[in-house]
């Protein structure tokens, strides 16, 4: 967790845990759990207020591109009647 000092945290660069949860469509506890798992970076301002970088939340919300499965070459190919001739 990074502790913020000075006026830097007042910019539009940071959002609250509740705002991050609303943006992502999840419960604020889920956002906190993702931060505990290292999936998001948590910033702390004076005491207990937790903030997240807006651009990190926006990037986290981007969909992961579809990945096509690699064909399993270890499986035998199905034979047709012609293969037996």
C-alpha positions, 0 to 999 in steps of 0.5 A, a space after each residue: 500500500 502506498 501512502 499519499 502525501 500533500 495535495 496529490 490525492 485531491 486530483 481527478 487521478 484518484 477515486 475512492 474504493 466505492 467509486 471503483 466498485 461502482 465503475 467495475 460493477 462489484 461490491 467494494 469488498 471485492 475491490 479490496 480483496 483484489 487489492 489484497 491479492 495484488 491485482 490492484 494497487 491501493 493508495 492510502 490517504 490520512 488514516 483509513 481512506 483508501 484510494 485507487 488510480 482512476 486509469 488503473 481501474 479503467 485498464 482493469 475493466 478492459 476485457 481480455 481478448 479471446 484466446 483460442 485453445 491450442 489443439 490437443 495433438 495428443 488425441 488420436 484423430 477420428 478415422 472415417 470409412 475412407 481412412 480404412 480403405 
